[in-house]
Amino acid sequence: MKAKRWYFLCAFVFLTTTAFVAPWLLLSTPPRFTEQQCRELKDGMTEQEAIALLGCASGDYTAGKGVYVSLFGDYHVANLRELEAKSWADHHGAIVLYFDGEGKVTHKEYSPAVNPPPTVWGRIKSWFVLTNYR
């Protein structure tokens, strides 16, 4: 009889833990567009080559909820008027490519998200930390 209770208790704990942890593991999304990908994009590439490298067409993959920090790099803002910008954005960051009149990349930048979604470990830690004392 004791063994039966022990197995029942173990099964209950396992199923309960799985029911609460599995959704967080399944719903966490890795970054779709990364700084590493931005480094792999080279000046002179076409938009089609960028799409092949990034895996999808330019667009906002945040449902309009992304906020990014963007600092203009080593090029003058006035020069951007002559260029066509295309961006790839997700909840972790955004890649912006600037194309010249011939459709070639002339500038690129990666902007991290201001408030990216928490990692799985961050979510688990938040369960146990009620306030953040400094």
N, CA, C and O atoms as a Tinker XYZ file with bonds, in Angstrom:
   536  protein
     1  N      0.814000   -1.195000    0.000000    73     2
     2  CA     0.000000    0.000000    0.000000    64     1     3
     3  C      0.860000    1.262000    0.000000    63     2     4     5
     4  O      0.536000    2.224000   -0.697000    81     3
     5  N      1.952000    1.275000    0.770000    73     3     6
     6  CA     2.833000    2.427000    0.812000    64     5     7
     7  C      3.459000    2.700000   -0.560000    63     6     8     9
     8  O      3.593000    3.849000   -0.981000    81     7
     9  N      3.833000    1.636000   -1.230000    73     7    10
    10  CA     4.447000    1.785000   -2.551000    64     9    11
    11  C      3.472000    2.425000   -3.529000    63    10    12    13
    12  O      3.865000    3.240000   -4.363000    81    11
    13  N      2.210000    2.055000   -3.425000    73    11    14
    14  CA     1.187000    2.607000   -4.311000    64    13    15
    15  C      1.035000    4.120000   -4.078000    63    14    16    17
    16  O      0.927000    4.895000   -5.028000    81    15
    17  N      1.030000    4.520000   -2.810000    73    15    18
    18  CA     0.942000    5.950000   -2.497000    64    17    19
    19  C      2.166000    6.702000   -3.005000    63    18    20    21
    20  O      2.059000    7.805000   -3.540000    81    19
    21  N      3.323000    6.086000   -2.827000    73    19    22
    22  CA     4.566000    6.709000   -3.280000    64    21    23
    23  C      4.536000    6.940000   -4.790000    63    22    24    25
    24  O      4.900000    8.019000   -5.256000    81    23
    25  N      4.110000    5.948000   -5.549000    73    23    26
    26  CA     4.021000    6.093000   -7.007000    64    25    27
    27  C      2.996000    7.159000   -7.384000    63    26    28    29
    28  O      3.231000    7.953000   -8.296000    81    27
    29  N      1.878000    7.178000   -6.697000    73    27    30
    30  CA     0.842000    8.178000   -6.959000    64    29    31
    31  C      1.377000    9.582000   -6.681000    63    30    32    33
    32  O      1.151000   10.501000   -7.468000    81    31
    33  N      2.082000    9.749000   -5.566000    73    31    34
    34  CA     2.642000   11.042000   -5.198000    64    33    35
    35  C      3.682000   11.499000   -6.229000    63    34    36    37
    36  O      3.683000   12.656000   -6.650000    81    35
    37  N      4.551000   10.592000   -6.623000    73    35    38
    38  CA     5.565000   10.924000   -7.636000    64    37    39
    39  C      4.912000   11.312000   -8.959000    63    38    40    41
    40  O      5.323000   12.288000   -9.587000    81    39
    41  N      3.918000   10.572000   -9.381000    73    39    42
    42  CA     3.218000   10.883000  -10.631000    64    41    43
    43  C      2.519000   12.231000  -10.538000    63    42    44    45
    44  O      2.541000   13.013000  -11.488000    81    43
    45  N      1.900000   12.503000   -9.392000    73    43    46
    46  CA     1.219000   13.779000   -9.188000    64    45    47
    47  C      2.202000   14.951000   -9.267000    63    46    48    49
    48  O      1.935000   15.941000   -9.948000    81    47
    49  N      3.328000   14.839000   -8.578000    73    47    50
    50  CA     4.338000   15.901000   -8.591000    64    49    51
    51  C      4.889000   16.100000   -9.999000    63    50    52    53
    52  O      5.040000   17.232000  -10.459000    81    51
    53  N      5.185000   15.003000  -10.675000    73    51    54
    54  CA     5.707000   15.096000  -12.037000    64    53    55
    55  C      4.714000   15.770000  -12.982000    63    54    56    57
    56  O      5.087000   16.674000  -13.730000    81    55
    57  N      3.459000   15.340000  -12.952000    73    55    58
    58  CA     2.452000   15.916000  -13.847000    64    57    59
    59  C      2.164000   17.376000  -13.522000    63    58    60    61
    60  O      1.986000   18.187000  -14.431000    81    59
    61  N      2.118000   17.718000  -12.249000    73    59    62
    62  CA     1.875000   19.105000  -11.856000    64    61    63
    63  C      3.032000   19.994000  -12.299000    63    62    64    65
    64  O      2.813000   21.074000  -12.849000    81    63
    65  N      4.242000   19.552000  -12.064000    73    63    66
    66  CA     5.416000   20.317000  -12.484000    64    65    67
    67  C      5.432000   20.483000  -13.997000    63    66    68    69
    68  O      5.691000   21.574000  -14.505000    81    67
    69  N      5.158000   19.414000  -14.705000    73    67    70
    70  CA     5.136000   19.471000  -16.166000    64    69    71
    71  C      4.055000   20.431000  -16.654000    63    70    72    73
    72  O      4.273000   21.180000  -17.606000    81    71
    73  N      2.902000   20.413000  -16.012000    73    71    74
    74  CA     1.799000   21.280000  -16.431000    64    73    75
    75  C      2.134000   22.755000  -16.258000    63    74    76    77
    76  O      1.647000   23.585000  -17.025000    81    75
    77  N      2.952000   23.101000  -15.273000    73    75    78
    78  CA     3.293000   24.506000  -15.046000    64    77    79
    79  C      4.554000   24.941000  -15.781000    63    78    80    81
    80  O      4.643000   26.089000  -16.216000    81    79
    81  N      5.515000   24.062000  -15.927000    73    79    82
    82  CA     6.796000   24.427000  -16.540000    64    81    83
    83  C      6.752000   24.303000  -18.060000    63    82    84    85
    84  O      7.337000   25.136000  -18.753000    81    83
    85  N      6.087000   23.304000  -18.590000    73    83    86
    86  CA     6.077000   23.066000  -20.036000    64    85    87
    87  C      5.594000   24.268000  -20.845000    63    86    88    89
    88  O      6.216000   24.591000  -21.856000    81    87
    89  N      4.519000   24.942000  -20.450000    73    87    90
    90  CA     4.101000   26.103000  -21.253000    64    89    91
    91  C      5.179000   27.177000  -21.342000    63    90    92    93
    92  O      5.359000   27.777000  -22.402000    81    91
    93  N      5.900000   27.432000  -20.251000    73    91    94
    94  CA     6.953000   28.438000  -20.301000    64    93    95
    95  C      8.078000   28.008000  -21.233000    63    94    96    97
    96  O      8.623000   28.826000  -21.974000    81    95
    97  N      8.418000   26.748000  -21.196000    73    95    98
    98  CA     9.477000   26.273000  -22.075000    64    97    99
    99  C      9.040000   26.308000  -23.535000    63    98   100   101
   100  O      9.833000   26.637000  -24.418000    81    99
   101  N      7.788000   25.971000  -23.786000    73    99   102
   102  CA     7.290000   25.933000  -25.156000    64   101   103
   103  C      7.003000   27.325000  -25.705000    63   102   104   105
   104  O      7.143000   27.559000  -26.905000    81   103
   105  N      6.606000   28.241000  -24.844000    73   103   106
   106  CA     6.228000   29.574000  -25.306000    64   105   107
   107  C      7.397000   30.556000  -25.357000    63   106   108   109
   108  O      7.261000   31.641000  -25.920000    81   107
   109  N      8.536000   30.195000  -24.781000    73   107   110
   110  CA     9.673000   31.097000  -24.861000    64   109   111
   111  C     10.198000   31.092000  -26.290000    63   110   112   113
   112  O     10.324000   30.040000  -26.916000    81   111
   113  N     10.496000   32.261000  -26.786000    73   111   114
   114  CA    10.941000   32.374000  -28.170000    64   113   115
   115  C     12.384000   32.852000  -28.224000    63   114   116   117
   116  O     12.726000   33.868000  -27.618000    81   115
   117  N     13.213000   32.142000  -28.929000    73   115   118
   118  CA    14.588000   32.619000  -29.099000    64   117   119
   119  C     14.590000   33.823000  -30.037000    63   118   120   121
   120  O     13.646000   34.007000  -30.805000    81   119
   121  N     15.622000   34.631000  -29.984000    73   119   122
   122  CA    15.687000   35.781000  -30.897000    64   121   123
   123  C     15.649000   35.329000  -32.347000    63   122   124   125
   124  O     16.328000   34.377000  -32.733000    81   123
   125  N     14.848000   36.022000  -33.143000    73   123   126
   126  CA    14.750000   35.702000  -34.561000    64   125   127
   127  C     15.808000   36.458000  -35.363000    63   126   128   129
   128  O     16.346000   35.948000  -36.345000    81   127
   129  N     16.096000   37.691000  -34.921000    73   127   130
   130  CA    17.097000   38.517000  -35.595000    64   129   131
   131  C     18.143000   38.926000  -34.560000    63   130   132   133
   132  O     17.821000   39.546000  -33.546000    81   131
   133  N     19.394000   38.570000  -34.830000    73   131   134
   134  CA    20.449000   38.760000  -33.852000    64   133   135
   135  C     21.546000   39.679000  -34.372000    63   134   136   137
   136  O     21.635000   39.961000  -35.567000    81   135
   137  N     22.376000   40.135000  -33.444000    73   135   138
   138  CA    23.522000   40.963000  -33.811000    64   137   139
   139  C     24.494000   40.165000  -34.683000    63   138   140   141
   140  O     25.129000   40.728000  -35.574000    81   139
   141  N     24.612000   38.879000  -34.435000    73   139   142
   142  CA    25.470000   38.014000  -35.253000    64   141   143
   143  C     24.998000   38.005000  -36.708000    63   142   144   145
   144  O     25.812000   38.097000  -37.627000    81   143
   145  N     23.683000   37.894000  -36.916000    73   143   146
   146  CA    23.142000   37.934000  -38.275000    64   145   147
   147  C     23.455000   39.273000  -38.927000    63   146   148   149
   148  O     23.785000   39.331000  -40.112000    81   147
   149  N     23.351000   40.339000  -38.161000    73   147   150
   150  CA    23.639000   41.668000  -38.704000    64   149   151
   151  C     25.099000   41.750000  -39.152000    63   150   152   153
   152  O     25.399000   42.336000  -40.192000    81   151
   153  N     26.003000   41.166000  -38.370000    73   151   154
   154  CA    27.421000   41.161000  -38.763000    64   153   155
   155  C     27.646000   40.357000  -40.039000    63   154   156   157
   156  O     28.547000   40.673000  -40.816000    81   155
   157  N     26.836000   39.323000  -40.266000    73   155   158
   158  CA    26.994000   38.495000  -41.464000    64   157   159
   159  C     26.509000   39.198000  -42.729000    63   158   160   161
   160  O     26.920000   38.841000  -43.833000    81   159
   161  N     25.646000   40.186000  -42.575000    73   159   162
   162  CA    25.182000   40.966000  -43.726000    64   161   163
   163  C     26.313000   41.881000  -44.173000    63   162   164   165
   164  O     26.934000   42.550000  -43.346000    81   163
   165  N     26.581000   41.916000  -45.454000    73   163   166
   166  CA    27.716000   42.687000  -45.985000    64   165   167
   167  C     27.237000   43.795000  -46.915000    63   166   168   169
   168  O     26.211000   43.668000  -47.583000    81   167
   169  N     27.995000   44.872000  -46.944000    73   167   170
   170  CA    27.707000   45.938000  -47.898000    64   169   171
   171  C     27.778000   45.363000  -49.309000    63   170   172   173
   172  O     28.642000   44.541000  -49.617000    81   171
   173  N     26.857000   45.807000  -50.158000    73   171   174
   174  CA    26.814000   45.326000  -51.532000    64   173   175
   175  C     25.849000   44.169000  -51.744000    63   174   176   177
   176  O     25.579000   43.796000  -52.885000    81   175
   177  N     25.325000   43.598000  -50.670000    73   175   178
   178  CA    24.347000   42.511000  -50.806000    64   177   179
   179  C     23.028000   43.082000  -51.329000    63   178   180   181
   180  O     22.709000   44.251000  -51.107000    81   179
   181  N     22.283000   42.251000  -52.013000    73   179   182
   182  CA    20.948000   42.658000  -52.465000    64   181   183
   183  C     19.926000   42.311000  -51.384000    63   182   184   185
   184  O     20.232000   41.603000  -50.424000    81   183
   185  N     18.723000   42.815000  -51.555000    73   183   186
   186  CA    17.664000   42.498000  -50.591000    64   185   187
   187  C     17.368000   41.003000  -50.600000    63   186   188   189
   188  O     17.108000   40.417000  -49.549000    81   187
   189  N     17.403000   40.388000  -51.764000    73   187   190
   190  CA    17.135000   38.944000  -51.838000    64   189   191
   191  C     18.195000   38.139000  -51.087000    63   190   192   193
   192  O     17.872000   37.135000  -50.452000    81   191
   193  N     19.453000   38.568000  -51.153000    73   191   194
   194  CA    20.502000   37.889000  -50.389000    64   193   195
   195  C     20.284000   38.078000  -48.884000    63   194   196   197
   196  O     20.517000   37.154000  -48.104000    81   195
   197  N     19.839000   39.264000  -48.477000    73   195   198
   198  CA    19.546000   39.519000  -47.067000    64   197   199
   199  C     18.378000   38.652000  -46.609000    63   198   200   201
   200  O     18.412000   38.093000  -45.513000    81   199
   201  N     17.353000   38.539000  -47.437000    73   199   202
   202  CA    16.202000   37.694000  -47.106000    64   201   203
   203  C     16.648000   36.239000  -46.952000    63   202   204   205
   204  O     16.196000   35.542000  -46.044000    81   203
   205  N     17.521000   35.792000  -47.825000    73   203   206
   206  CA    18.019000   34.411000  -47.735000    64   205   207
   207  C     18.779000   34.194000  -46.429000    63   206   208   209
   208  O     18.657000   33.138000  -45.810000    81   207
   209  N     19.556000   35.181000  -46.011000    73   207   210
   210  CA    20.334000   35.054000  -44.784000    64   209   211
   211  C     19.448000   35.140000  -43.539000    63   210   212   213
   212  O     19.647000   34.392000  -42.581000    81   211
   213  N     18.472000   36.052000  -43.552000    73   211   214
   214  CA    17.625000   36.264000  -42.378000    64   213   215
   215  C     16.439000   35.300000  -42.320000    63   214   216   217
   216  O     15.840000   35.122000  -41.259000    81   215
   217  N     16.098000   34.682000  -43.443000    73   215   218
   218  CA    15.062000   33.653000  -43.441000    64   217   219
   219  C     13.643000   34.145000  -43.671000    63   218   220   221
   220  O     12.710000   33.343000  -43.653000    81   219
   221  N     13.455000   35.438000  -43.887000    73   219   222
   222  CA    12.110000   35.956000  -44.143000    64   221   223
   223  C     12.204000   37.369000  -44.724000    63   222   224   225
   224  O     13.257000   38.005000  -44.684000    81   223
   225  N     11.100000   37.832000  -45.252000    73   223   226
   226  CA    11.040000   39.179000  -45.815000    64   225   227
   227  C     11.073000   40.210000  -44.695000    63   226   228   229
   228  O     10.790000   39.894000  -43.539000    81   227
   229  N     11.418000   41.428000  -45.041000    73   227   230
   230  CA    11.448000   42.487000  -44.035000    64   229   231
   231  C     10.059000   42.698000  -43.462000    63   230   232   233
   232  O      9.054000   42.490000  -44.140000    81   231
   233  N     10.016000   43.117000  -42.201000    73   231   234
   234  CA     8.729000   43.361000  -41.569000    64   233   235
   235  C      8.830000   43.412000  -40.062000    63   234   236   237
   236  O      9.883000   43.154000  -39.478000    81   235
   237  N      7.720000   43.747000  -39.449000    73   235   238
   238  CA     7.613000   43.827000  -38.003000    64   237   239
   239  C      6.982000   42.533000  -37.502000    63   238   240   241
   240  O      5.791000   42.297000  -37.704000    81   239
   241  N      7.777000   41.705000  -36.854000    73   239   242
   242  CA     7.309000   40.419000  -36.349000    64   241   243
   243  C      6.988000   40.490000  -34.857000    63   242   244   245
   244  O      7.099000   39.496000  -34.139000    81   243
   245  N      6.583000   41.694000  -34.398000    73   243   246
   246  CA     6.233000   41.904000  -32.995000    64   245   247
   247  C      4.765000   42.249000  -32.821000    63   246   248   249
   248  O      4.325000   42.492000  -31.697000    81   247
   249  N      4.000000   42.277000  -33.892000    73   247   250
   250  CA     2.605000   42.728000  -33.852000    64   249   251
   251  C      2.524000   44.170000  -33.370000    63   250   252   253
   252  O      1.574000   44.552000  -32.688000    81   251
   253  N      3.530000   44.972000  -33.729000    73   251   254
   254  CA     3.538000   46.386000  -33.385000    64   253   255
   255  C      3.924000   46.697000  -31.953000    63   254   256   257
   256  O      3.711000   47.817000  -31.489000    81   255
   257  N      4.492000   45.725000  -31.238000    73   255   258
   258  CA     4.809000   45.928000  -29.818000    64   257   259
   259  C      6.297000   46.118000  -29.556000    63   258   260   261
   260  O      6.702000   46.152000  -28.394000    81   259
   261  N      7.117000   46.242000  -30.577000    73   259   262
   262  CA     8.557000   46.365000  -30.370000    64   261   263
   263  C      8.990000   47.807000  -30.166000    63   262   264   265
   264  O      8.511000   48.715000  -30.845000    81   263
   265  N      9.910000   48.005000  -29.216000    73   263   266
   266  CA    10.526000   49.311000  -28.986000    64   265   267
   267  C     12.026000   49.081000  -28.977000    63   266   268   269
   268  O     12.514000   48.198000  -28.273000    81   267
   269  N     12.775000   49.882000  -29.767000    73   267   270
   270  CA    14.194000   49.632000  -29.960000    64   269   271
   271  C     15.022000   50.876000  -29.694000    63   270   272   273
   272  O     14.549000   52.002000  -29.848000    81   271
   273  N     16.254000   50.655000  -29.295000    73   271   274
   274  CA    17.219000   51.725000  -29.146000    64   273   275
   275  C     17.998000   51.780000  -30.452000    63   274   276   277
   276  O     18.592000   50.786000  -30.871000    81   275
   277  N     17.993000   52.929000  -31.084000    73   275   278
   278  CA    18.685000   53.051000  -32.359000    64   277   279
   279  C     19.572000   54.285000  -32.343000    63   278   280   281
   280  O     19.094000   55.402000  -32.143000    81   279
   281  N     20.839000   54.083000  -32.551000    73   279   282
   282  CA    21.796000   55.177000  -32.661000    64   281   283
   283  C     22.379000   55.135000  -34.052000    63   282   284   285
   284  O     22.852000   54.092000  -34.504000    81   283
   285  N     22.347000   56.266000  -34.735000    73   283   286
   286  CA    22.899000   56.292000  -36.086000    64   285   287
   287  C     24.390000   56.041000  -36.010000    63   286   288   289
   288  O     25.095000   56.615000  -35.180000    81   287
   289  N     24.850000   55.180000  -36.883000    73   287   290
   290  CA    26.252000   54.775000  -36.885000    64   289   291
   291  C     27.165000   55.848000  -37.424000    63   290   292   293
   292  O     26.996000   57.029000  -37.119000    81   291
   293  N     28.126000   55.447000  -38.218000    73   291   294
   294  CA    29.147000   56.364000  -38.715000    64   293   295
   295  C     28.748000   57.025000  -40.032000    63   294   296   297
   296  O     29.627000   57.354000  -40.829000    81   295
   297  N     27.491000   57.227000  -40.283000    73   295   298
   298  CA    27.038000   57.883000  -41.498000    64   297   299
   299  C     26.117000   59.033000  -41.130000    63   298   300   301
   300  O     25.482000   59.027000  -40.075000    81   299
   301  N     26.056000   59.989000  -41.988000    73   299   302
   302  CA    25.304000   61.209000  -41.720000    64   301   303
   303  C     23.825000   60.996000  -42.014000    63   302   304   305
   304  O     23.462000   60.357000  -43.002000    81   303
   305  N     22.977000   61.538000  -41.145000    73   303   306
   306  CA    21.541000   61.342000  -41.275000    64   305   307
   307  C     21.015000   61.897000  -42.591000    63   306   308   309
   308  O     20.086000   61.334000  -43.169000    81   307
   309  N     21.591000   62.988000  -43.071000    73   307   310
   310  CA    21.137000   63.584000  -44.336000    64   309   311
   311  C     21.307000   62.608000  -45.495000    63   310   312   313
   312  O     20.518000   62.626000  -46.440000    81   311
   313  N     22.316000   61.769000  -45.430000    73   311   314
   314  CA    22.541000   60.790000  -46.495000    64   313   315
   315  C     21.463000   59.712000  -46.519000    63   314   316   317
   316  O     21.267000   59.064000  -47.547000    81   315
   317  N     20.764000   59.511000  -45.409000    73   315   318
   318  CA    19.755000   58.462000  -45.342000    64   317   319
   319  C     18.550000   58.785000  -46.219000    63   318   320   321
   320  O     17.812000   57.882000  -46.611000    81   319
   321  N     18.343000   60.066000  -46.531000    73   319   322
   322  CA    17.206000   60.452000  -47.369000    64   321   323
   323  C     17.304000   59.851000  -48.766000    63   322   324   325
   324  O     16.288000   59.610000  -49.418000    81   323
   325  N     18.508000   59.615000  -49.213000    73   323   326
   326  CA    18.728000   59.059000  -50.549000    64   325   327
   327  C     18.612000   57.537000  -50.558000    63   326   328   329
   328  O     18.607000   56.919000  -51.623000    81   327
   329  N     18.521000   56.947000  -49.401000    73   327   330
   330  CA    18.533000   55.493000  -49.290000    64   329   331
   331  C     17.147000   54.964000  -48.941000    63   330   332   333
   332  O     16.323000   55.663000  -48.351000    81   331
   333  N     16.915000   53.721000  -49.320000    73   331   334
   334  CA    15.676000   53.035000  -48.951000    64   333   335
   335  C     15.989000   52.116000  -47.772000    63   334   336   337
   336  O     16.902000   51.294000  -47.846000    81   335
   337  N     15.239000   52.256000  -46.698000    73   335   338
   338  CA    15.466000   51.441000  -45.504000    64   337   339
   339  C     14.472000   50.294000  -45.442000    63   338   340   341
   340  O     13.290000   50.461000  -45.744000    81   339
   341  N     14.958000   49.143000  -45.053000    73   339   342
   342  CA    14.132000   47.955000  -44.806000    64   341   343
   343  C     14.519000   47.429000  -43.434000    63   342   344   345
   344  O     15.698000   47.407000  -43.081000    81   343
   345  N     13.523000   47.006000  -42.658000    73   343   346
   346  CA    13.840000   46.522000  -41.316000    64   345   347
   347  C     13.208000   45.164000  -41.049000    63   346   348   349
   348  O     12.149000   44.824000  -41.576000    81   347
   349  N     13.893000   44.412000  -40.221000    73   347   350
   350  CA    13.446000   43.121000  -39.723000    64   349   351
   351  C     13.422000   43.244000  -38.205000    63   350   352   353
   352  O     14.469000   43.448000  -37.590000    81   351
   353  N     12.252000   43.125000  -37.591000    73   351   354
   354  CA    12.137000   43.355000  -36.151000    64   353   355
   355  C     11.391000   42.222000  -35.457000    63   354   356   357
   356  O     10.372000   41.735000  -35.947000    81   355
   357  N     11.922000   41.812000  -34.302000    73   355   358
   358  CA    11.206000   40.875000  -33.435000    64   357   359
   359  C     11.256000   41.416000  -32.003000    63   358   360   361
   360  O     11.673000   42.554000  -31.787000    81   359
   361  N     10.842000   40.620000  -31.041000    73   359   362
   362  CA    10.765000   41.099000  -29.657000    64   361   363
   363  C     12.129000   41.281000  -29.002000    63   362   364   365
   364  O     12.211000   41.861000  -27.920000    81   363
   365  N     13.192000   40.805000  -29.625000    73   363   366
   366  CA    14.526000   40.892000  -29.035000    64   365   367
   367  C     15.380000   41.982000  -29.651000    63   366   368   369
   368  O     16.291000   42.492000  -28.999000    81   367
   369  N     15.103000   42.352000  -30.900000    73   367   370
   370  CA    15.906000   43.362000  -31.566000    64   369   371
   371  C     15.469000   43.569000  -33.003000    63   370   372   373
   372  O     14.572000   42.890000  -33.503000    81   371
   373  N     16.123000   44.521000  -33.658000    73   371   374
   374  CA    15.776000   44.839000  -35.043000    64   373   375
   375  C     17.046000   45.047000  -35.862000    63   374   376   377
   376  O     18.046000   45.575000  -35.376000    81   375
   377  N     16.974000   44.622000  -37.102000    73   375   378
   378  CA    18.040000   44.858000  -38.071000    64   377   379
   379  C     17.478000   45.805000  -39.117000    63   378   380   381
   380  O     16.410000   45.561000  -39.678000    81   379
   381  N     18.204000   46.891000  -39.378000    73   379   382
   382  CA    17.799000   47.847000  -40.406000    64   381   383
   383  C     18.882000   47.878000  -41.466000    63   382   384   385
   384  O     20.061000   48.062000  -41.166000    81   383
   385  N     18.464000   47.694000  -42.710000    73   383   386
   386  CA    19.383000   47.767000  -43.845000    64   385   387
   387  C     19.000000   48.961000  -44.703000    63   386   388   389
   388  O     17.819000   49.234000  -44.917000    81   387
   389  N     20.006000   49.667000  -45.189000    73   387   390
   390  CA    19.792000   50.809000  -46.075000    64   389   391
   391  C     20.329000   50.438000  -47.452000    63   390   392   393
   392  O     21.481000   50.032000  -47.605000    81   391
   393  N     19.457000   50.591000  -48.453000    73   391   394
   394  CA    19.793000   50.211000  -49.826000    64   393   395
   395  C     19.956000   51.461000  -50.687000    63   394   396   397
   396  O     19.216000   52.433000  -50.535000    81   395
   397  N     20.929000   51.424000  -51.587000    73   395   398
   398  CA    21.108000   52.541000  -52.514000    64   397   399
   399  C     20.157000   52.393000  -53.697000    63   398   400   401
   400  O     19.301000   51.508000  -53.698000    81   399
   401  N     20.302000   53.252000  -54.702000    73   399   402
   402  CA    19.433000   53.229000  -55.872000    64   401   403
   403  C     19.526000   51.946000  -56.675000    63   402   404   405
   404  O     18.593000   51.603000  -57.401000    81   403
   405  N     20.637000   51.234000  -56.557000    73   403   406
   406  CA    20.821000   49.979000  -57.287000    64   405   407
   407  C     20.318000   48.770000  -56.489000    63   406   408   409
   408  O     20.407000   47.636000  -56.960000    81   407
   409  N     19.792000   49.007000  -55.289000    73   407   410
   410  CA    19.286000   47.907000  -54.469000    64   409   411
   411  C     20.350000   47.149000  -53.711000    63   410   412   413
   412  O     20.154000   45.991000  -53.345000    81   411
   413  N     21.490000   47.806000  -53.471000    73   411   414
   414  CA    22.592000   47.176000  -52.734000    64   413   415
   415  C     22.681000   47.775000  -51.335000    63   414   416   417
   416  O     22.435000   48.966000  -51.140000    81   415
   417  N     23.035000   46.934000  -50.363000    73   415   418
   418  CA    23.182000   47.391000  -48.981000    64   417   419
   419  C     24.352000   48.364000  -48.898000    63   418   420   421
   420  O     25.450000   48.078000  -49.375000    81   419
   421  N     24.096000   49.524000  -48.279000    73   419   422
   422  CA    25.167000   50.497000  -48.057000    64   421   423
   423  C     25.477000   50.659000  -46.572000    63   422   424   425
   424  O     26.626000   50.908000  -46.206000    81   423
   425  N     24.474000   50.520000  -45.718000    73   423   426
   426  CA    24.645000   50.627000  -44.272000    64   425   427
   427  C     23.752000   49.595000  -43.608000    63   426   428   429
   428  O     22.753000   49.152000  -44.174000    81   427
   429  N     24.132000   49.229000  -42.407000    73   427   430
   430  CA    23.324000   48.290000  -41.632000    64   429   431
   431  C     23.450000   48.658000  -40.168000    63   430   432   433
   432  O     24.447000   49.244000  -39.748000    81   431
   433  N     22.434000   48.311000  -39.393000    73   431   434
   434  CA    22.522000   48.512000  -37.954000    64   433   435
   435  C     21.637000   47.501000  -37.235000    63   434   436   437
   436  O     20.603000   47.068000  -37.744000    81   435
   437  N     22.081000   47.144000  -36.039000    73   435   438
   438  CA    21.299000   46.278000  -35.158000    64   437   439
   439  C     20.892000   47.104000  -33.957000    63   438   440   441
   440  O     21.725000   47.783000  -33.358000    81   439
   441  N     19.630000   47.054000  -33.602000    73   439   442
   442  CA    19.121000   47.775000  -32.439000    64   441   443
   443  C     18.477000   46.782000  -31.491000    63   442   444   445
   444  O     17.512000   46.113000  -31.862000    81   443
   445  N     18.993000   46.672000  -30.266000    73   443   446
   446  CA    18.372000   45.757000  -29.301000    64   445   447
   447  C     17.028000   46.302000  -28.834000    63   446   448   449
   448  O     16.804000   47.512000  -28.837000    81   447
   449  N     16.160000   45.420000  -28.444000    73   447   450
   450  CA    14.861000   45.825000  -27.903000    64   449   451
   451  C     15.065000   46.491000  -26.551000    63   450   452   453
   452  O     15.948000   46.101000  -25.787000    81   451
   453  N     14.255000   47.489000  -26.259000    73   451   454
   454  CA    14.353000   48.196000  -24.989000    64   453   455
   455  C     13.940000   47.286000  -23.838000    63   454   456   457
   456  O     14.571000   47.295000  -22.782000    81   455
   457  N     12.891000   46.509000  -24.036000    73   455   458
   458  CA    12.389000   45.628000  -22.986000    64   457   459
   459  C     12.107000   44.253000  -23.581000    63   458   460   461
   460  O     10.951000   43.912000  -23.834000    81   459
   461  N     13.172000   43.447000  -23.810000    73   459   462
   462  CA    12.947000   42.133000  -24.414000    64   461   463
   463  C     12.204000   41.205000  -23.466000    63   462   464   465
   464  O     12.214000   41.413000  -22.253000    81   463
   465  N     11.561000   40.183000  -24.016000    73   463   466
   466  CA    10.861000   39.234000  -23.143000    64   465   467
   467  C     11.861000   38.497000  -22.254000    63   466   468   469
   468  O     13.007000   38.290000  -22.653000    81   467
   469  N     11.438000   38.102000  -21.057000    73   467   470
   470  CA    12.360000   37.409000  -20.152000    64   469   471
   471  C     12.698000   36.019000  -20.684000    63   470   472   473
   472  O     11.925000   35.401000  -21.416000    81   471
   473  N     13.860000   35.559000  -20.295000    73   471   474
   474  CA    14.260000   34.195000  -20.633000    64   473   475
   475  C     13.487000   33.228000  -19.739000    63   474   476   477
   476  O     12.822000   33.648000  -18.793000    81   475
   477  N     13.575000   31.955000  -20.035000    73   475   478
   478  CA    12.916000   30.949000  -19.198000    64   477   479
   479  C     13.475000   31.035000  -17.782000    63   478   480   481
   480  O     12.716000   30.990000  -16.815000    81   479
   481  N     14.794000   31.158000  -17.652000    73   479   482
   482  CA    15.402000   31.261000  -16.323000    64   481   483
   483  C     14.935000   32.539000  -15.628000    63   482   484   485
   484  O     14.692000   32.526000  -14.421000    81   483
   485  N     14.808000   33.624000  -16.357000    73   483   486
   486  CA    14.311000   34.864000  -15.782000    64   485   487
   487  C     12.888000   34.726000  -15.278000    63   486   488   489
   488  O     12.545000   35.271000  -14.229000    81   487
   489  N     12.061000   34.008000  -16.011000    73   487   490
   490  CA    10.688000   33.769000  -15.557000    64   489   491
   491  C     10.659000   32.939000  -14.281000    63   490   492   493
   492  O      9.904000   33.235000  -13.356000    81   491
   493  N     11.480000   31.905000  -14.237000    73   491   494
   494  CA    11.514000   31.049000  -13.049000    64   493   495
   495  C     12.001000   31.854000  -11.841000    63   494   496   497
   496  O     11.441000   31.731000  -10.752000    81   495
   497  N     13.049000   32.682000  -12.027000    73   495   498
   498  CA    13.547000   33.504000  -10.928000    64   497   499
   499  C     12.482000   34.479000  -10.446000    63   498   500   501
   500  O     12.393000   34.753000   -9.249000    81   499
   501  N     11.672000   35.006000  -11.361000    73   499   502
   502  CA    10.651000   35.985000  -10.971000    64   501   503
   503  C      9.578000   35.364000  -10.076000    63   502   504   505
   504  O      8.908000   36.081000   -9.332000    81   503
   505  N      9.408000   34.054000  -10.138000    73   503   506
   506  CA     8.438000   33.394000   -9.268000    64   505   507
   507  C      8.856000   33.513000   -7.800000    63   506   508   509
   508  O      8.011000   33.599000   -6.910000    81   507
   509  N     10.169000   33.516000   -7.563000    73   507   510
   510  CA    10.679000   33.455000   -6.205000    64   509   511
   511  C     11.130000   34.809000   -5.655000    63   510   512   513
   512  O     11.354000   34.945000   -4.453000    81   511
   513  N     11.263000   35.800000   -6.519000    73   511   514
   514  CA    11.694000   37.120000   -6.085000    64   513   515
   515  C     10.505000   38.057000   -6.198000    63   514   516   517
   516  O     10.059000   38.377000   -7.300000    81   515
   517  N      9.993000   38.496000   -5.057000    73   515   518
   518  CA     8.819000   39.360000   -5.059000    64   517   519
   519  C      9.199000   40.818000   -5.275000    63   518   520   521
   520  O      8.501000   41.534000   -5.993000    81   519
   521  N     10.279000   41.265000   -4.673000    73   519   522
   522  CA    10.740000   42.639000   -4.857000    64   521   523
   523  C     12.238000   42.625000   -5.077000    63   522   524   525
   524  O     12.933000   41.678000   -4.709000    81   523
   525  N     12.708000   43.675000   -5.674000    73   523   526
   526  CA    14.124000   43.783000   -5.960000    64   525   527
   527  C     14.739000   44.825000   -5.030000    63   526   528   529
   528  O     14.626000   46.024000   -5.283000    81   527
   529  N     15.382000   44.383000   -3.966000    73   527   530
   530  CA    16.010000   45.295000   -3.008000    64   529   531
   531  C     17.414000   45.625000   -3.466000    63   530   532   533
   532  O     18.128000   44.764000   -3.980000    81   531
   533  N     17.804000   46.864000   -3.282000    73   531   534
   534  CA    19.159000   47.282000   -3.666000    64   533   535
   535  C     19.903000   47.754000   -2.452000    63   534   536
   536  O     21.064000   48.150000   -2.556000    81   535
